[in-house]
C-alpha cells in the first residue's frame, strides 16, 4: 500500500521547494520587466514565467532522469561537454554572477538609499561587501543546519512582507501603467522569455534539485509512482508561489514609473517603491528581509560551488576554494549591480538555451531512442546561435552579426536557437538512423534499460 502524506506535509514540502529558489535575486528582474514593458507587461510576463518559473520543475525532473547530476545529464552529449558545461554552470552560480548579484541587491535595497549623497558611494559598497561576504564565509566554513532552519523562518516572513507591500501598491497605486519602452514595442513575449534567464532558477535547479528528490525519499515514499504524484502536488504549490511572486513584482514595477521614474536595475525599483509606499520605514523592512534571503542564497551557492570544485580538483581543499571564490565574488561585486547584470548577460544567453535544450532532450529521450547523435546535433545547433547571441550582447560586431545571421527566424529576438536546434535535432536523428546507432531507453526510475540498434 502506498504511503499517503497529509496535505499539511505536502504543503510543507512545497514551501521547502519554494524556499530553495527564494532569494534576493528573485525580486529584481520582474520589476524591471514591468517598468520597461508598461502596458505590454502581461504579455512579457507570459514569456518570463516560462523560463523563470515553469522550466524549474522540468529541470528537476530532467535531472533525475539524466542520472542525478548535471555532469551525467550534459555528458549524454559528450563527456567533455558535460565537464565544460558543469564548470561554467557552477562558476556562474557562484563567484561570477549569483553571489556578486545577491550581495549587490542587498546593498542597493538596504544600504544605498540610506547613504546616497553627492559624494561617491563606492566606498560604502566596498565596506558592505567585505563584511557581508566575510559573514558568508563564516557560515559556509562548516556544514550546519543554519541555512535550512533560517529558510523555514524566511519563507513565511518574506511572503507576508511582500503581500503587505503589494496590497499597499494596489490600494494606493503609485501611478498609472505607462507606455512600453522601445525594446518592448515588438517581440514582447520573446523579450520576456529571455529576461527570465536572469533569475538563474533553471540553472540552480540542476544543482539543488537532487536535494528535493532526496527529501521526498526520506519521508518513506518509495514507489516511483507515489514520488511522482507527490512531486506534482508539491511542485504545483511551488509554481503558484513563484508565479504570485513574479507577477506581483511586475505590477510593482509597472505602476512605479510615475512616482520614481525609470531605474537602471530592479534593486533600485524595489527600494524606491518601498519608500514611496511606506516612507523611510519601508527601507528598513524590505532591507532586513532581503538581507536574510541573501544570506541563505550566498551560503548555499558558495558551499555548492566549493564542494563541486573540491570534487573535480581534490588537490585544493573545500575551505581553500571557499576563500578563492569569496575573493572573486568580492571583486566582481564592487563593479556594482548594473554592471554585474551587464557582464553576466552574455554568459546567461549562452547557458540558458543549452540548459533548455538538455531539458527537452532528456524528457523526450525515449521518443527519439536516446541517440547520442541527436543530443550532439541539437546542442551544436543551439550552441552556435547561443554563442553568437552572447557575442552580440557583449557588443562585439553587433551589426555584422545581425547582417550575417538575420535571415534565421526569431534571431532578432534572441530566439534563433529554437530553429537551429530543431535543424540539429533532425540532422542528428538522420545520422543515427543511417549508422544504425544504438538506442538508449530510460525507464521511470531514470535507469537505462535497453540498448538496441536504431
Secondary structure, DSSP 8 states (H G I E B T S, - for coil): ------HHHHHHHHHHHHHHH--GGGGSSHHHHHHHHGGGHHHHHHHHHIIIIIHHHHHHHHHHHTTSSHHHHHTTT-HHHHHHHHHHHHHIIIIITHHHHHHHHHIIIIIHHHH--SS--HHHHHHHHHHHHHHHHHHHHS--SHHHHHHHHHHHHHHHHHHHHHHHHHHT-SS------GGGSSSHHHHHHHHGGGG-HHHHHHHHHHHHHHHHHTTT---HHHHHHHHHHHHHHHHHHHHHHHHHHHHHHHTTHHHH---SSHHHHHHHHHHHHHTHHHHHHHHHHHHHHHHHHHHHHHHHHHHHHHHH-TTS-HHHHHHHHHHHHHHHHTT-HHHHHHHHHHHHHHHHHHHHHHHHHHHTGGGTTT-HHHHHHHHHHHHHHHHHHHHHHTTSSHHHHHHHHTTSTTGGGT-THHHHHHHHHHHHHHHHHHTT--EEEE-TTS-EEEEE--
